[in-house]
Amino acid sequence: MNKRKIVNDPVHGFIKVPYDLLYDLIEHPYFQRLRRIKQLGLTHLVYPGAMHTRFQHAMGAMHLMTSAVETLQAKGLEITEDESQAVHAAILLHDIGHGPFSHVLEHSLVEVAHEDISQMMMHKLNHEFNGQLDIAIEIFNNTYPKKFLHQLVSSQLDMDRLDYLKRDSFFSGVSEGVIGSDRIIKMLHVVDDKLVIESKGIYSIEKFLVARRLMYWQVYLHKTALAAEQMLVHLLKRARKLISKGEEVFAPPHLLYFMENMPRLDDFYKNESVLTNFTMLDDDDIMCSIKTWTQHPDVILSTLAQGFVNRKLWRIKISERPIKPEVVKVIREATMEVFGLKSTKVARYFVFSDTITNNAYSVKDDKIEILFNNNELKDIAKASDMLNLSVLGKTVRKHYICYPKSIEDKLQTVKALF
């Protein structure tokens, strides 16, 4: 059977599957599940075109890895055929542990980071494929001797970021996220087992960092998408609460398993059914359940579900300063009056506050270093004469509060408090 397939991708053009093993991994049900998980969670409620999936992103990252490996090999770096196959497999599987709606429900269904679940699934696949993923797992965990291979998979300038910025920009229509990924890859080099960028590529890196910052504020942390995400999180909290009280709440069996339990990392290793149920979960399970909940007799669950399904989203206010407790108190009291709620504890399903953070570049993590003609290496924070890395490297923290739009008439007296 010919396994060297070509996939037509709207972002990168024709994508080749360079190894038979990769084709077999792509065909596996674990990987096919990524077709049913949106890359940007609920961002399509703001940017209707953002309906692309984790499957598309993983394929795109694999394509960029092919370009990166070929570039480094052409510059004299020794990357064996086994290492090339392994680093391709590592980037292909780097997001395989994502749950429904990607990051939105990461700690709502299980108390485990998606990276840890990805690693578990890679070990499971490695067993099925008779140890062919040994090196890929080492690269993924950064235990393989050639550290630059791990940087290609996970760093501040990896194939993951180069694909998702370009892809998310394309599908959302937000042109500020467009980056020169091809140019950046052509400028890659390795010095002392570290991934670096040749000095001719410095402007492409500057553009990359600016694009990353803008995409976070305009897309990934867009306030309307944030309100939708919080409604979804609180929907599941309410459903779980009702189930714990013995009330009947519809959900597919594999979703119901996580509504009745909150597995931790060690539970995945102790009980094989946890991972089995997790690998059945996707966006469709959540949406199917929520549509059913719109008719549930519990007013809180049905109100949240109707608002979510019909895009009647909560109002969200974002502030540079922490939300004052008296503001939260007044809004909760108004919500209780409008919806006939009996306690502030119940009102927390409708009124909630939290914080968001953003930093485009971290000077503490593995740095993006620029290689000059005299073999001098400089951190991009020092090499750039244009970027204000004190801004890009700073963690910006903002505060927000969500509440139903229908209570706004009751809030005229507290507008000055925001």
TORKOL-4160 file (C-alpha; in steps of 0.2 Angstrom, whole numbers, padded with zeros to 4 digits, m for minus):
418
<pt num="1" X="0000" Y="0000" Z="0000"/>
<pt num="2" X="0006" Y="0017" Z="m0004"/>
<pt num="3" X="0007" Y="0027" Z="0012"/>
<pt num="4" X="0017" Y="0042" Z="0005"/>
<pt num="5" X="0001" Y="0053" Z="0003"/>
<pt num="6" X="m0001" Y="0071" Z="m0001"/>
<pt num="7" X="m0014" Y="0082" Z="0008"/>
<pt num="8" X="m0020" Y="0099" Z="0001"/>
<pt num="9" X="m0019" Y="0112" Z="0015"/>
<pt num="10" X="m0026" Y="0129" Z="0012"/>
<pt num="11" X="m0012" Y="0137" Z="0022"/>
<pt num="12" X="0004" Y="0128" Z="0016"/>
<pt num="13" X="m0002" Y="0120" Z="0000"/>
<pt num="14" X="0003" Y="0102" Z="m0003"/>
<pt num="15" X="0008" Y="0093" Z="0013"/>
<pt num="16" X="0018" Y="0077" Z="0010"/>
<pt num="17" X="0017" Y="0062" Z="0023"/>
<pt num="18" X="0036" Y="0058" Z="0023"/>
<pt num="19" X="0036" Y="0042" Z="0032"/>
<pt num="20" X="0025" Y="0026" Z="0032"/>
<pt num="21" X="0025" Y="0027" Z="0051"/>
<pt num="22" X="0017" Y="0044" Z="0051"/>
<pt num="23" X="0004" Y="0038" Z="0039"/>
<pt num="24" X="m0001" Y="0024" Z="0051"/>
<pt num="25" X="m0001" Y="0037" Z="0066"/>
<pt num="26" X="m0013" Y="0048" Z="0056"/>
<pt num="27" X="m0024" Y="0034" Z="0052"/>
<pt num="28" X="m0026" Y="0029" Z="0071"/>
<pt num="29" X="m0042" Y="0033" Z="0080"/>
<pt num="30" X="m0032" Y="0043" Z="0093"/>
<pt num="31" X="m0027" Y="0055" Z="0079"/>
<pt num="32" X="m0043" Y="0055" Z="0069"/>
<pt num="33" X="m0051" Y="0061" Z="0085"/>
<pt num="34" X="m0042" Y="0078" Z="0082"/>
<pt num="35" X="m0054" Y="0081" Z="0067"/>
<pt num="36" X="m0068" Y="0083" Z="0079"/>
<pt num="37" X="m0059" Y="0096" Z="0091"/>
<pt num="38" X="m0058" Y="0114" Z="0086"/>
<pt num="39" X="m0041" Y="0122" Z="0086"/>
<pt num="40" X="m0048" Y="0139" Z="0093"/>
<pt num="41" X="m0061" Y="0132" Z="0105"/>
<pt num="42" X="m0076" Y="0145" Z="0104"/>
<pt num="43" X="m0067" Y="0158" Z="0094"/>
<pt num="44" X="m0078" Y="0155" Z="0079"/>
<pt num="45" X="m0092" Y="0164" Z="0089"/>
<pt num="46" X="m0082" Y="0179" Z="0086"/>
<pt num="47" X="m0073" Y="0175" Z="0069"/>
<pt num="48" X="m0085" Y="0163" Z="0060"/>
<pt num="49" X="m0071" Y="0156" Z="0049"/>
<pt num="50" X="m0061" Y="0150" Z="0064"/>
<pt num="51" X="m0068" Y="0132" Z="0062"/>
<pt num="52" X="m0052" Y="0123" Z="0059"/>
<pt num="53" X="m0047" Y="0108" Z="0069"/>
<pt num="54" X="m0032" Y="0101" Z="0079"/>
<pt num="55" X="m0030" Y="0089" Z="0065"/>
<pt num="56" X="m0026" Y="0102" Z="0052"/>
<pt num="57" X="m0014" Y="0111" Z="0064"/>
<pt num="58" X="m0005" Y="0095" Z="0068"/>
<pt num="59" X="m0003" Y="0091" Z="0049"/>
<pt num="60" X="0003" Y="0109" Z="0046"/>
<pt num="61" X="0016" Y="0108" Z="0060"/>
<pt num="62" X="0022" Y="0091" Z="0053"/>
<pt num="63" X="0024" Y="0100" Z="0036"/>
<pt num="64" X="0035" Y="0114" Z="0044"/>
<pt num="65" X="0045" Y="0101" Z="0052"/>
<pt num="66" X="0050" Y="0093" Z="0036"/>
<pt num="67" X="0056" Y="0110" Z="0030"/>
<pt num="68" X="0066" Y="0113" Z="0046"/>
<pt num="69" X="0074" Y="0096" Z="0045"/>
<pt num="70" X="0079" Y="0098" Z="0027"/>
<pt num="71" X="0086" Y="0116" Z="0030"/>
<pt num="72" X="0097" Y="0110" Z="0045"/>
<pt num="73" X="0103" Y="0095" Z="0035"/>
<pt num="74" X="0108" Y="0106" Z="0020"/>
<pt num="75" X="0118" Y="0117" Z="0033"/>
<pt num="76" X="0128" Y="0102" Z="0038"/>
<pt num="77" X="0119" Y="0096" Z="0054"/>
<pt num="78" X="0118" Y="0078" Z="0056"/>
<pt num="79" X="0100" Y="0072" Z="0058"/>
<pt num="80" X="0099" Y="0053" Z="0054"/>
<pt num="81" X="0084" Y="0046" Z="0046"/>
<pt num="82" X="0078" Y="0038" Z="0063"/>
<pt num="83" X="0079" Y="0055" Z="0071"/>
<pt num="84" X="0070" Y="0064" Z="0057"/>
<pt num="85" X="0056" Y="0051" Z="0058"/>
<pt num="86" X="0055" Y="0053" Z="0077"/>
<pt num="87" X="0055" Y="0072" Z="0077"/>
<pt num="88" X="0041" Y="0072" Z="0064"/>
<pt num="89" X="0031" Y="0060" Z="0075"/>
<pt num="90" X="0034" Y="0070" Z="0090"/>
<pt num="91" X="0027" Y="0086" Z="0082"/>
<pt num="92" X="0013" Y="0076" Z="0074"/>
<pt num="93" X="0007" Y="0070" Z="0091"/>
<pt num="94" X="0011" Y="0085" Z="0102"/>
<pt num="95" X="m0007" Y="0090" Z="0104"/>
<pt num="96" X="m0015" Y="0073" Z="0104"/>
<pt num="97" X="m0020" Y="0074" Z="0122"/>
<pt num="98" X="m0031" Y="0089" Z="0120"/>
<pt num="99" X="m0049" Y="0087" Z="0126"/>
<pt num="100" X="m0065" Y="0095" Z="0119"/>
<pt num="101" X="m0064" Y="0113" Z="0113"/>
<pt num="102" X="m0045" Y="0112" Z="0116"/>
<pt num="103" X="m0039" Y="0123" Z="0130"/>
<pt num="104" X="m0056" Y="0129" Z="0136"/>
<pt num="105" X="m0061" Y="0113" Z="0146"/>
<pt num="106" X="m0043" Y="0108" Z="0150"/>
<pt num="107" X="m0046" Y="0108" Z="0169"/>
<pt num="108" X="m0065" Y="0106" Z="0169"/>
<pt num="109" X="m0066" Y="0088" Z="0164"/>
<pt num="110" X="m0050" Y="0081" Z="0171"/>
<pt num="111" X="m0037" Y="0088" Z="0183"/>
<pt num="112" X="m0023" Y="0084" Z="0171"/>
<pt num="113" X="m0013" Y="0095" Z="0158"/>
<pt num="114" X="m0015" Y="0091" Z="0140"/>
<pt num="115" X="0004" Y="0088" Z="0138"/>
<pt num="116" X="0003" Y="0074" Z="0151"/>
<pt num="117" X="m0011" Y="0066" Z="0142"/>
<pt num="118" X="m0002" Y="0068" Z="0126"/>
<pt num="119" X="0013" Y="0059" Z="0134"/>
<pt num="120" X="0002" Y="0045" Z="0140"/>
<pt num="121" X="m0006" Y="0042" Z="0123"/>
<pt num="122" X="0011" Y="0042" Z="0115"/>
<pt num="123" X="0016" Y="0028" Z="0126"/>
<pt num="124" X="0001" Y="0019" Z="0122"/>
<pt num="125" X="0004" Y="0021" Z="0104"/>
<pt num="126" X="0022" Y="0016" Z="0106"/>
<pt num="127" X="0016" Y="0000" Z="0113"/>
<pt num="128" X="0005" Y="m0003" Z="0098"/>
<pt num="129" X="0018" Y="0001" Z="0086"/>
<pt num="130" X="0031" Y="m0010" Z="0094"/>
<pt num="131" X="0043" Y="0003" Z="0101"/>
<pt num="132" X="0044" Y="0014" Z="0085"/>
<pt num="133" X="0041" Y="0029" Z="0095"/>
<pt num="134" X="0055" Y="0027" Z="0108"/>
<pt num="135" X="0065" Y="0041" Z="0101"/>
<pt num="136" X="0050" Y="0052" Z="0097"/>
<pt num="137" X="0045" Y="0051" Z="0116"/>
<pt num="138" X="0063" Y="0055" Z="0121"/>
<pt num="139" X="0063" Y="0071" Z="0110"/>
<pt num="140" X="0045" Y="0076" Z="0116"/>
<pt num="141" X="0052" Y="0074" Z="0134"/>
<pt num="142" X="0068" Y="0083" Z="0131"/>
<pt num="143" X="0078" Y="0068" Z="0136"/>
<pt num="144" X="0086" Y="0064" Z="0119"/>
<pt num="145" X="0105" Y="0069" Z="0118"/>
<pt num="146" X="0102" Y="0082" Z="0103"/>
<pt num="147" X="0092" Y="0095" Z="0112"/>
<pt num="148" X="0089" Y="0106" Z="0097"/>
<pt num="149" X="0077" Y="0092" Z="0091"/>
<pt num="150" X="0066" Y="0096" Z="0106"/>
<pt num="151" X="0067" Y="0114" Z="0103"/>
<pt num="152" X="0059" Y="0111" Z="0085"/>
<pt num="153" X="0044" Y="0103" Z="0094"/>
<pt num="154" X="0043" Y="0114" Z="0110"/>
<pt num="155" X="0051" Y="0131" Z="0112"/>
<pt num="156" X="0048" Y="0149" Z="0110"/>
<pt num="157" X="0051" Y="0147" Z="0091"/>
<pt num="158" X="0045" Y="0129" Z="0087"/>
<pt num="159" X="0035" Y="0122" Z="0073"/>
<pt num="160" X="0019" Y="0122" Z="0083"/>
<pt num="161" X="0019" Y="0141" Z="0085"/>
<pt num="162" X="0025" Y="0144" Z="0067"/>
<pt num="163" X="0010" Y="0134" Z="0061"/>
<pt num="164" X="m0004" Y="0140" Z="0073"/>
<pt num="165" X="0000" Y="0158" Z="0071"/>
<pt num="166" X="m0001" Y="0157" Z="0052"/>
<pt num="167" X="m0016" Y="0145" Z="0052"/>
<pt num="168" X="m0026" Y="0155" Z="0066"/>
<pt num="169" X="m0023" Y="0171" Z="0056"/>
<pt num="170" X="m0029" Y="0163" Z="0040"/>
<pt num="171" X="m0045" Y="0156" Z="0047"/>
<pt num="172" X="m0050" Y="0170" Z="0058"/>
<pt num="173" X="m0046" Y="0183" Z="0045"/>
<pt num="174" X="m0035" Y="0193" Z="0057"/>
<pt num="175" X="m0021" Y="0199" Z="0046"/>
<pt num="176" X="m0010" Y="0205" Z="0061"/>
<pt num="177" X="m0005" Y="0187" Z="0064"/>
<pt num="178" X="0003" Y="0184" Z="0047"/>
<pt num="179" X="0021" Y="0178" Z="0049"/>
<pt num="180" X="0035" Y="0173" Z="0037"/>
<pt num="181" X="0036" Y="0155" Z="0043"/>
<pt num="182" X="0046" Y="0150" Z="0027"/>
<pt num="183" X="0058" Y="0164" Z="0030"/>
<pt num="184" X="0061" Y="0160" Z="0048"/>
<pt num="185" X="0064" Y="0141" Z="0044"/>
<pt num="186" X="0076" Y="0145" Z="0031"/>
<pt num="187" X="0086" Y="0156" Z="0044"/>
<pt num="188" X="0087" Y="0141" Z="0057"/>
<pt num="189" X="0104" Y="0135" Z="0062"/>
<pt num="190" X="0111" Y="0126" Z="0077"/>
<pt num="191" X="0125" Y="0132" Z="0088"/>
<pt num="192" X="0131" Y="0122" Z="0103"/>
<pt num="193" X="0116" Y="0110" Z="0102"/>
<pt num="194" X="0104" Y="0126" Z="0103"/>
<pt num="195" X="0092" Y="0131" Z="0089"/>
<pt num="196" X="0097" Y="0149" Z="0083"/>
<pt num="197" X="0092" Y="0161" Z="0070"/>
<pt num="198" X="0104" Y="0168" Z="0057"/>
<pt num="199" X="0105" Y="0187" Z="0058"/>
<pt num="200" X="0097" Y="0189" Z="0041"/>
<pt num="201" X="0081" Y="0183" Z="0049"/>
<pt num="202" X="0080" Y="0195" Z="0064"/>
<pt num="203" X="0066" Y="0206" Z="0056"/>
<pt num="204" X="0056" Y="0190" Z="0053"/>
<pt num="205" X="0058" Y="0186" Z="0072"/>
<pt num="206" X="0053" Y="0204" Z="0076"/>
<pt num="207" X="0037" Y="0202" Z="0066"/>
<pt num="208" X="0034" Y="0185" Z="0073"/>
<pt num="209" X="0034" Y="0192" Z="0091"/>
<pt num="210" X="0023" Y="0206" Z="0087"/>
<pt num="211" X="0011" Y="0195" Z="0078"/>
<pt num="212" X="0010" Y="0183" Z="0093"/>
<pt num="213" X="0006" Y="0198" Z="0105"/>
<pt num="214" X="m0007" Y="0205" Z="0094"/>
<pt num="215" X="m0015" Y="0188" Z="0090"/>
<pt num="216" X="m0017" Y="0185" Z="0109"/>
<pt num="217" X="m0026" Y="0201" Z="0112"/>
<pt num="218" X="m0037" Y="0200" Z="0096"/>
<pt num="219" X="m0040" Y="0182" Z="0095"/>
<pt num="220" X="m0035" Y="0170" Z="0109"/>
<pt num="221" X="m0040" Y="0182" Z="0123"/>
<pt num="222" X="m0054" Y="0191" Z="0114"/>
<pt num="223" X="m0067" Y="0196" Z="0127"/>
<pt num="224" X="m0082" Y="0189" Z="0118"/>
<pt num="225" X="m0074" Y="0172" Z="0116"/>
<pt num="226" X="m0069" Y="0173" Z="0134"/>
<pt num="227" X="m0087" Y="0176" Z="0140"/>
<pt num="228" X="m0092" Y="0161" Z="0129"/>
<pt num="229" X="m0078" Y="0150" Z="0137"/>
<pt num="230" X="m0083" Y="0155" Z="0154"/>
<pt num="231" X="m0102" Y="0151" Z="0151"/>
<pt num="232" X="m0096" Y="0133" Z="0145"/>
<pt num="233" X="m0086" Y="0130" Z="0160"/>
<pt num="234" X="m0100" Y="0135" Z="0172"/>
<pt num="235" X="m0112" Y="0125" Z="0162"/>
<pt num="236" X="m0102" Y="0109" Z="0165"/>
<pt num="237" X="m0100" Y="0115" Z="0184"/>
<pt num="238" X="m0119" Y="0116" Z="0185"/>
<pt num="239" X="m0122" Y="0099" Z="0176"/>
<pt num="240" X="m0109" Y="0091" Z="0188"/>
<pt num="241" X="m0117" Y="0098" Z="0203"/>
<pt num="242" X="m0134" Y="0092" Z="0198"/>
<pt num="243" X="m0127" Y="0074" Z="0194"/>
<pt num="244" X="m0119" Y="0074" Z="0211"/>
<pt num="245" X="m0136" Y="0077" Z="0219"/>
<pt num="246" X="m0144" Y="0062" Z="0210"/>
<pt num="247" X="m0153" Y="0072" Z="0197"/>
<pt num="248" X="m0154" Y="0066" Z="0179"/>
<pt num="249" X="m0143" Y="0075" Z="0167"/>
<pt num="250" X="m0141" Y="0069" Z="0149"/>
<pt num="251" X="m0124" Y="0065" Z="0143"/>
<pt num="252" X="m0115" Y="0052" Z="0132"/>
<pt num="253" X="m0108" Y="0038" Z="0143"/>
<pt num="254" X="m0090" Y="0043" Z="0140"/>
<pt num="255" X="m0094" Y="0061" Z="0145"/>
<pt num="256" X="m0105" Y="0056" Z="0159"/>
<pt num="257" X="m0090" Y="0046" Z="0166"/>
<pt num="258" X="m0080" Y="0063" Z="0168"/>
<pt num="259" X="m0096" Y="0072" Z="0175"/>
<pt num="260" X="m0097" Y="0059" Z="0189"/>
<pt num="261" X="m0078" Y="0058" Z="0192"/>
<pt num="262" X="m0063" Y="0071" Z="0191"/>
<pt num="263" X="m0048" Y="0060" Z="0187"/>
<pt num="264" X="m0031" Y="0065" Z="0191"/>
<pt num="265" X="m0015" Y="0060" Z="0183"/>
<pt num="266" X="m0012" Y="0044" Z="0193"/>
<pt num="267" X="m0030" Y="0039" Z="0189"/>
<pt num="268" X="m0025" Y="0038" Z="0171"/>
<pt num="269" X="m0011" Y="0026" Z="0175"/>
<pt num="270" X="m0021" Y="0015" Z="0188"/>
<pt num="271" X="m0037" Y="0013" Z="0178"/>
<pt num="272" X="m0036" Y="0010" Z="0159"/>
<pt num="273" X="m0054" Y="0015" Z="0157"/>
<pt num="274" X="m0050" Y="0033" Z="0161"/>
<pt num="275" X="m0040" Y="0035" Z="0145"/>
<pt num="276" X="m0052" Y="0024" Z="0135"/>
<pt num="277" X="m0066" Y="0036" Z="0140"/>
<pt num="278" X="m0055" Y="0051" Z="0137"/>
<pt num="279" X="m0051" Y="0046" Z="0119"/>
<pt num="280" X="m0069" Y="0045" Z="0115"/>
<pt num="281" X="m0072" Y="0063" Z="0120"/>
<pt num="282" X="m0074" Y="0077" Z="0107"/>
<pt num="283" X="m0083" Y="0094" Z="0104"/>
<pt num="284" X="m0099" Y="0084" Z="0097"/>
<pt num="285" X="m0102" Y="0076" Z="0114"/>
<pt num="286" X="m0102" Y="0093" Z="0123"/>
<pt num="287" X="m0113" Y="0102" Z="0110"/>
<pt num="288" X="m0125" Y="0087" Z="0109"/>
<pt num="289" X="m0127" Y="0087" Z="0128"/>
<pt num="290" X="m0129" Y="0106" Z="0130"/>
<pt num="291" X="m0143" Y="0106" Z="0116"/>
<pt num="292" X="m0152" Y="0094" Z="0127"/>
<pt num="293" X="m0149" Y="0104" Z="0143"/>
<pt num="294" X="m0158" Y="0119" Z="0135"/>
<pt num="295" X="m0174" Y="0109" Z="0140"/>
<pt num="296" X="m0169" Y="0104" Z="0157"/>
<pt num="297" X="m0180" Y="0108" Z="0172"/>
<pt num="298" X="m0166" Y="0116" Z="0181"/>
<pt num="299" X="m0167" Y="0135" Z="0178"/>
<pt num="300" X="m0149" Y="0138" Z="0180"/>
<pt num="301" X="m0143" Y="0124" Z="0168"/>
<pt num="302" X="m0156" Y="0128" Z="0155"/>
<pt num="303" X="m0154" Y="0147" Z="0155"/>
<pt num="304" X="m0135" Y="0145" Z="0153"/>
<pt num="305" X="m0137" Y="0132" Z="0139"/>
<pt num="306" X="m0150" Y="0142" Z="0129"/>
<pt num="307" X="m0138" Y="0157" Z="0130"/>
<pt num="308" X="m0123" Y="0147" Z="0124"/>
<pt num="309" X="m0132" Y="0138" Z="0110"/>
<pt num="310" X="m0141" Y="0153" Z="0103"/>
<pt num="311" X="m0126" Y="0165" Z="0106"/>
<pt num="312" X="m0134" Y="0175" Z="0119"/>
<pt num="313" X="m0118" Y="0178" Z="0128"/>
<pt num="314" X="m0115" Y="0186" Z="0145"/>
<pt num="315" X="m0108" Y="0204" Z="0145"/>
<pt num="316" X="m0090" Y="0205" Z="0149"/>
<pt num="317" X="m0081" Y="0220" Z="0157"/>
<pt num="318" X="m0062" Y="0220" Z="0156"/>
<pt num="319" X="m0051" Y="0231" Z="0168"/>
<pt num="320" X="m0033" Y="0235" Z="0171"/>
<pt num="321" X="m0037" Y="0235" Z="0189"/>
<pt num="322" X="m0044" Y="0221" Z="0200"/>
<pt num="323" X="m0063" Y="0220" Z="0200"/>
<pt num="324" X="m0069" Y="0228" Z="0216"/>
<pt num="325" X="m0079" Y="0217" Z="0228"/>
<pt num="326" X="m0093" Y="0229" Z="0230"/>
<pt num="327" X="m0095" Y="0229" Z="0211"/>
<pt num="328" X="m0097" Y="0210" Z="0211"/>
<pt num="329" X="m0109" Y="0210" Z="0226"/>
<pt num="330" X="m0120" Y="0223" Z="0218"/>
<pt num="331" X="m0120" Y="0213" Z="0201"/>
<pt num="332" X="m0124" Y="0197" Z="0210"/>
<pt num="333" X="m0138" Y="0205" Z="0220"/>
<pt num="334" X="m0146" Y="0212" Z="0204"/>
<pt num="335" X="m0144" Y="0195" Z="0195"/>
<pt num="336" X="m0153" Y="0186" Z="0210"/>
<pt num="337" X="m0167" Y="0199" Z="0208"/>
<pt num="338" X="m0169" Y="0197" Z="0190"/>
<pt num="339" X="m0168" Y="0178" Z="0189"/>
<pt num="340" X="m0177" Y="0174" Z="0206"/>
<pt num="341" X="m0162" Y="0166" Z="0213"/>
<pt num="342" X="m0161" Y="0163" Z="0232"/>
<pt num="343" X="m0143" Y="0163" Z="0236"/>
<pt num="344" X="m0127" Y="0172" Z="0231"/>
<pt num="345" X="m0119" Y="0154" Z="0230"/>
<pt num="346" X="m0131" Y="0150" Z="0215"/>
<pt num="347" X="m0128" Y="0167" Z="0207"/>
<pt num="348" X="m0110" Y="0163" Z="0205"/>
<pt num="349" X="m0116" Y="0152" Z="0190"/>
<pt num="350" X="m0121" Y="0169" Z="0182"/>
<pt num="351" X="m0108" Y="0181" Z="0188"/>
<pt num="352" X="m0090" Y="0177" Z="0189"/>
<pt num="353" X="m0074" Y="0186" Z="0188"/>
<pt num="354" X="m0056" Y="0181" Z="0184"/>
<pt num="355" X="m0039" Y="0187" Z="0176"/>
<pt num="356" X="m0031" Y="0184" Z="0160"/>
<pt num="357" X="m0012" Y="0186" Z="0156"/>
<pt num="358" X="m0002" Y="0188" Z="0140"/>
<pt num="359" X="0017" Y="0189" Z="0136"/>
<pt num="360" X="0024" Y="0187" Z="0119"/>
<pt num="361" X="0041" Y="0183" Z="0124"/>
<pt num="362" X="0049" Y="0176" Z="0140"/>
<pt num="363" X="0067" Y="0181" Z="0144"/>
<pt num="364" X="0067" Y="0167" Z="0157"/>
<pt num="365" X="0063" Y="0152" Z="0146"/>
<pt num="366" X="0074" Y="0145" Z="0132"/>
<pt num="367" X="0078" Y="0161" Z="0122"/>
<pt num="368" X="0078" Y="0166" Z="0104"/>
<pt num="369" X="0096" Y="0169" Z="0100"/>
<pt num="370" X="0102" Y="0178" Z="0084"/>
<pt num="371" X="0118" Y="0172" Z="0076"/>
<pt num="372" X="0129" Y="0186" Z="0069"/>
<pt num="373" X="0142" Y="0184" Z="0055"/>
<pt num="374" X="0156" Y="0185" Z="0068"/>
<pt num="375" X="0148" Y="0169" Z="0077"/>
<pt num="376" X="0142" Y="0180" Z="0091"/>
<pt num="377" X="0125" Y="0175" Z="0099"/>
<pt num="378" X="0113" Y="0188" Z="0105"/>
<pt num="379" X="0096" Y="0186" Z="0113"/>
<pt num="380" X="0083" Y="0194" Z="0102"/>
<pt num="381" X="0079" Y="0205" Z="0117"/>
<pt num="382" X="0096" Y="0213" Z="0115"/>
<pt num="383" X="0099" Y="0211" Z="0096"/>
<pt num="384" X="0083" Y="0220" Z="0091"/>
<pt num="385" X="0084" Y="0239" Z="0089"/>
<pt num="386" X="0066" Y="0240" Z="0086"/>
<pt num="387" X="0056" Y="0230" Z="0098"/>
<pt num="388" X="0053" Y="0236" Z="0115"/>
<pt num="389" X="0056" Y="0219" Z="0124"/>
<pt num="390" X="0052" Y="0227" Z="0140"/>
<pt num="391" X="0034" Y="0227" Z="0134"/>
<pt num="392" X="0034" Y="0211" Z="0124"/>
<pt num="393" X="0043" Y="0201" Z="0138"/>
<pt num="394" X="0032" Y="0209" Z="0152"/>
<pt num="395" X="0017" Y="0198" Z="0158"/>
<pt num="396" X="0002" Y="0209" Z="0156"/>
<pt num="397" X="m0012" Y="0205" Z="0167"/>
<pt num="398" X="m0030" Y="0210" Z="0165"/>
<pt num="399" X="m0046" Y="0208" Z="0176"/>
<pt num="400" X="m0063" Y="0204" Z="0170"/>
<pt num="401" X="m0081" Y="0201" Z="0176"/>
<pt num="402" X="m0095" Y="0192" Z="0167"/>
<pt num="403" X="m0114" Y="0194" Z="0170"/>
<pt num="404" X="m0130" Y="0192" Z="0160"/>
<pt num="405" X="m0134" Y="0207" Z="0149"/>
<pt num="406" X="m0152" Y="0206" Z="0154"/>
<pt num="407" X="m0148" Y="0214" Z="0171"/>
<pt num="408" X="m0140" Y="0229" Z="0164"/>
<pt num="409" X="m0155" Y="0240" Z="0168"/>
<pt num="410" X="m0152" Y="0237" Z="0186"/>
<pt num="411" X="m0134" Y="0242" Z="0186"/>
<pt num="412" X="m0136" Y="0260" Z="0181"/>
<pt num="413" X="m0131" Y="0266" Z="0198"/>
<pt num="414" X="m0115" Y="0256" Z="0199"/>
<pt num="415" X="m0107" Y="0261" Z="0182"/>
<pt num="416" X="m0096" Y="0273" Z="0191"/>
<pt num="417" X="m0088" Y="0258" Z="0201"/>
<pt num="418" X="m0080" Y="0250" Z="0185"/>
